[in-house]
């Protein structure tokens, strides 16, 4: 794992000729690897109404996210984040589990899945009932105090923000994949931020910002899962972020087969046995349906 999460871009290069997969090959890959580790990204949640970070070439579709260091040192940056989150949180909270999340839970119940490592902070894997789950970049439904460490509920924080900002309005120009909204720069300065109810300190979502380190316990959980895995399946990720790419690279170095279900390029195309270029919700559901009844 890298020391911190960075914001890399997919560098222009000649496309890698990755063997094309289909539903049958995906089903066989799942069936033949009983200790399958699945790595998911934003693409698995787009069918739930949560936008993707990048297009099929790996390029950003939205404004760059707030950096961890900027959040820590600048009150205006924190105000801007919480103003955007004020509108984005309800969208994330109301997002529904889709067939791709459900298919992975079916595989886990059948004993065909070692576990899931997700880059997503939307909580949809947990809502679907996934039990062996590592949330690589944290979870958006929790907040914690940077001063006293108190952990709180994001939904409760939303109630406090609503009460404090009655009469404040802003034009929402879109919702981003990380649970915030696009606002005009003239709107957010009027937003009021709430403090920790325990000590009056600074609150932060319990997610790993770009520029922030993945917690050691999370890194250890990923390493332990990879050590037990027989193969890795990437679902809905371009693997541009280093923490995800490194997992796939480490799997390849260990001699584990790696396959992907993803629309467009990934950063690790040259490491893949095959790639099914398509929607996660269709591909995973169809693959599970092809498996014998004991795997359903």
Secondary structure, DSSP 4 states (H G I P E B T S, - for coil): --SS---------PPP-PPBP-HHHHHHHHHT-TTEEEEE-GGGTGGGTPPPSB-TTS-B-SPPPPBHHHHHH-HHHHHHHHHHHHHHHHHHHHPPP-HHHHHHHHHHHTT---EEEE---S-HHHHHT--SEEETTEEEEEEEETTT--EEEHHHHHHHHHHHTTT----EEEE-TTS-EEE-TTTGGG------TTTS--EEEEE--BTSPPPHHHHHHHHHHHHH-SEEEEES----SHHHHHHHHHHHHTT-EEEEE-SS--TTGGG-SEEE-S-HHHHHHHHHHHS-GGG-
